[in-house]
């Protein structure tokens, strides 16, 4: 896609969203709940993307990676 088409595509998507919200104004409670869920998911995705360390490192970890256990204690 050409760089000149990106702003046009963004404007078209924004306009389409406005048209859909306007068309569904009779169902404002459903539209509001849907938009709130989408914003929540977006915030979670941004939070995960900005996390300082990878979560995969901790999923594959064992107790020995975080604590040093004495052999006499177990």
C-alpha positions as CSV (number, residue, x, y, z in Angstrom):
1,X,0.0,0.0,0.0
2,X,1.3,3.4,-0.9
3,X,2.0,5.9,1.8
4,X,-0.4,8.3,0.2
5,X,-3.2,5.8,0.6
6,X,-2.7,5.3,4.4
7,X,-4.3,8.6,5.5
8,X,-7.2,7.9,3.1
9,X,-7.7,4.4,4.5
10,X,-7.6,5.8,8.0
11,X,-10.2,8.5,7.2
12,X,-12.4,6.0,5.5
13,X,-12.2,3.6,8.5
14,X,-13.0,6.5,10.9
15,X,-15.9,7.6,8.8
16,X,-17.3,4.1,8.6
17,X,-17.1,3.8,12.4
18,X,-19.0,7.1,12.8
19,X,-21.6,5.9,10.3
20,X,-22.0,2.7,12.2
21,X,-22.3,4.4,15.6
22,X,-24.9,6.8,14.1
23,X,-26.9,3.9,12.6
24,X,-26.9,2.1,15.9
25,X,-27.9,5.1,18.0
26,X,-31.1,3.4,19.1
27,X,-29.0,0.8,20.7
28,X,-26.8,3.2,22.6
29,X,-26.3,0.9,25.6
30,X,-25.0,-2.0,23.4
31,X,-22.7,0.4,21.5
32,X,-21.4,1.9,24.7
33,X,-20.7,-1.5,26.2
34,X,-19.0,-2.7,23.0
35,X,-16.8,0.4,22.8
36,X,-15.9,0.0,26.5
37,X,-14.8,-3.6,26.0
38,X,-12.7,-2.6,23.0
39,X,-11.0,0.2,24.9
40,X,-10.3,-2.2,27.8
41,X,-8.7,-4.8,25.4
42,X,-6.7,-2.0,23.7
43,X,-5.3,-0.8,27.1
44,X,-4.5,-4.4,28.1
45,X,-2.7,-5.0,24.8
46,X,-0.7,-1.8,25.1
47,X,0.2,-2.7,28.7
48,X,1.4,-6.2,27.7
49,X,3.4,-4.8,24.8
50,X,5.1,-2.2,27.1
51,X,5.9,-4.7,29.8
52,X,9.6,-4.6,30.6
53,X,10.3,-8.4,30.4
54,X,8.8,-11.2,28.5
55,X,6.1,-13.3,30.2
56,X,7.3,-16.4,28.4
57,X,10.4,-16.4,30.6
58,X,8.3,-16.9,33.7
59,X,5.9,-19.5,32.2
60,X,8.8,-21.9,31.6
61,X,10.5,-21.2,34.9
62,X,10.8,-23.5,37.9
63,X,11.1,-22.8,41.6
64,X,14.9,-23.1,41.4
65,X,15.1,-20.2,39.1
66,X,13.7,-17.8,41.8
67,X,14.8,-19.3,45.1
68,X,17.9,-21.1,46.2
69,X,16.9,-24.1,48.2
70,X,19.1,-25.9,50.7
71,X,19.3,-29.7,50.0
72,X,18.7,-30.4,53.7
73,X,15.3,-28.7,53.7
74,X,13.6,-31.2,51.3
